[in-house]
Amino acid sequence: MSFLDALNDHAEEIESYGLDFRLNPGDAPRAVQFIRPSVSYDLLQKNYEPNICHTSNDFIKEDFHDYFDVLKDVCSKSLGELMNEHSNVDFEIYSSPNRNLKAVYAKAMGKKNIYQSEMPSFGRIGLYNSLDENGKAPRIFFALGHWARLHVLIFDPLHQIYPSNNN
């Protein structure tokens, strides 16, 4: 049986999932455990706050190199592998976001408030780079979308979304 024949045999099942990669309020991500993630910047906050945004003047070239190195690692593993505690990538999924992350998502969706039922799963990727002199690694926060799409929301070098206890 050819790949095309196998695909046609499962066409109805595939169509039931839909191929929409956009994230809408209340969507539950589809079929993500065994898929390697891809990255989307459609929800990236460009002017959220200067010190927790990728446009800050404090970021240097090495920070962006580290960012893309880590994303390359993230996109080379399945979500199941990334969520495994033995993964070498600092990767975490949040089922209950705090109010800071909810506010970032609401702004990205163009809404004042978002109901809990409209919240996707969220995640964080930790980076290790030149801004780590105070023991804090910059973090990327994302909304988990369909087909393991990571919708990047914000770059948080100073841990303002989820403040750490060692401030």
C-alpha positions as CSV (number, residue, x, y, z in Angstrom):
1,M,0.0,0.0,0.0
2,S,1.4,3.4,-1.0
3,F,1.5,6.4,1.4
4,L,-1.2,8.1,-0.6
5,D,-3.5,5.0,-0.3
6,A,-2.9,4.9,3.4
7,L,-3.6,8.6,3.7
8,N,-6.8,8.3,1.7
9,D,-7.9,5.4,3.9
10,H,-7.7,7.8,6.9
11,A,-8.9,10.9,5.1
12,E,-12.2,11.2,7.0
13,E,-10.3,10.8,10.4
14,I,-7.8,13.5,9.3
15,E,-10.5,15.9,8.2
16,S,-12.3,15.5,11.5
17,Y,-9.2,17.0,13.2
18,G,-9.0,19.9,10.8
19,L,-5.9,21.4,9.5
20,D,-6.4,24.8,11.1
21,F,-3.2,25.9,12.9
22,R,-4.6,29.1,14.2
23,L,-5.4,29.2,17.9
24,N,-8.9,30.4,18.9
25,P,-10.1,31.0,22.5
26,G,-11.4,27.7,23.9
27,D,-9.6,25.5,21.5
28,A,-8.2,22.3,22.8
29,P,-4.9,21.3,21.1
30,R,-5.2,18.2,18.8
31,A,-2.8,15.3,18.3
32,V,0.3,16.7,20.0
33,Q,2.0,14.0,22.0
34,F,4.0,12.4,19.2
35,I,4.5,15.4,17.0
36,R,7.5,17.6,16.8
37,P,6.5,21.2,17.6
38,S,6.7,24.1,15.2
39,V,6.7,27.7,16.1
40,S,4.3,30.5,15.3
41,Y,4.7,34.2,16.0
42,D,1.2,35.3,15.3
43,L,0.5,36.0,19.0
44,L,3.9,37.6,19.8
45,Q,3.5,40.7,22.0
46,K,5.7,43.4,20.5
47,N,5.0,46.2,22.8
48,Y,3.8,44.6,26.0
49,E,6.3,46.0,28.4
50,P,9.8,47.1,27.4
51,N,11.6,44.9,29.9
52,I,9.7,41.7,29.1
53,C,9.6,42.0,25.4
54,H,12.0,40.8,22.7
55,T,12.4,44.4,21.5
56,S,14.2,45.5,24.7
57,N,17.5,47.3,24.1
58,D,19.1,45.1,26.8
59,F,19.1,42.1,24.5
60,I,22.4,41.3,22.8
61,K,23.2,39.2,19.8
62,E,24.2,36.2,21.9
63,D,20.7,36.2,23.5
64,F,19.1,35.8,20.1
65,H,21.7,33.1,19.1
66,D,20.7,31.2,22.3
67,Y,17.0,31.6,21.6
68,F,17.3,30.0,18.2
69,D,19.6,27.3,19.4
70,V,17.1,26.3,22.0
71,L,14.2,26.5,19.6
72,K,16.1,24.2,17.2
73,D,16.5,21.6,20.1
74,V,12.8,22.0,21.0
75,C,11.6,21.5,17.4
76,S,13.8,18.4,17.0
77,K,11.9,16.4,19.7
78,S,8.3,15.4,20.1
79,L,6.2,17.1,22.8
80,G,6.2,13.8,24.6
81,E,10.0,13.8,24.7
82,L,10.1,17.4,25.8
83,M,7.7,16.8,28.7
84,N,9.7,13.8,29.8
85,E,11.7,14.8,32.9
86,H,14.9,13.4,31.3
87,S,14.8,15.9,28.5
88,N,17.8,18.2,28.3
89,V,15.5,21.1,27.3
90,D,14.0,23.3,30.1
91,F,10.4,22.8,28.9
92,E,7.2,22.9,30.9
93,I,3.5,22.9,30.2
94,Y,1.1,24.8,32.5
95,S,-2.5,23.7,32.8
96,S,-3.4,26.6,35.1
97,P,-1.7,29.8,34.1
98,N,-1.2,32.6,36.7
99,R,-2.9,36.0,36.2
100,N,0.2,37.5,34.5
101,L,0.2,34.9,31.8
102,K,-3.6,35.1,31.4
103,A,-3.2,38.9,30.9
104,V,-0.5,38.4,28.2
105,Y,-2.8,35.9,26.4
106,A,-5.9,38.1,26.7
107,K,-3.9,41.0,25.2
108,A,-2.6,38.8,22.4
109,M,-6.2,37.7,21.6
110,G,-7.4,41.3,21.6
111,K,-9.7,40.8,24.6
112,K,-9.9,42.5,28.0
113,N,-10.7,39.3,29.8
114,I,-10.6,35.6,28.8
115,Y,-12.7,33.0,30.6
116,Q,-11.0,29.9,32.0
117,S,-12.9,27.7,29.4
118,E,-11.2,29.7,26.6
119,M,-7.7,29.2,27.9
120,P,-5.4,26.8,26.0
121,S,-2.5,25.0,27.7
122,F,0.5,27.3,28.1
123,G,4.2,26.5,28.2
124,R,7.6,27.8,29.0
125,I,11.0,27.2,27.5
126,G,14.0,28.3,29.6
127,L,17.0,29.8,27.9
128,Y,20.5,29.9,29.4
129,N,22.6,32.8,28.2
130,S,24.3,36.1,29.0
131,L,21.5,37.5,31.1
132,D,21.9,34.7,33.6
133,E,24.4,36.5,36.0
134,N,21.7,36.9,38.7
135,G,20.7,33.2,38.5
136,K,17.7,33.8,36.2
137,A,17.5,32.3,32.8
138,P,15.3,34.2,30.3
139,R,12.1,32.3,29.4
140,I,9.8,32.1,26.4
141,F,6.1,31.7,27.1
142,F,3.8,30.2,24.5
143,A,0.2,29.0,24.0
144,L,0.1,25.4,22.9
145,G,-2.0,25.1,19.7
146,H,-3.1,22.5,17.3
147,W,-0.6,20.0,15.9
148,A,2.0,20.9,18.5
149,R,2.2,24.5,17.3
150,L,3.9,26.7,19.9
151,H,2.4,30.2,19.6
152,V,5.1,32.4,21.2
153,L,3.6,35.1,23.4
154,I,6.5,36.8,25.1
155,F,10.2,36.7,26.0
156,D,10.6,37.1,29.7
157,P,14.2,37.6,30.7
158,L,13.5,39.0,34.2
159,H,10.9,36.4,35.4
160,Q,8.0,38.8,35.6
161,I,5.4,36.4,34.2
162,Y,6.2,33.7,36.9
163,P,8.5,35.5,39.4
164,S,11.0,33.1,41.0
165,N,11.4,32.9,44.7
166,N,15.1,33.8,44.6
167,N,14.7,37.5,43.7
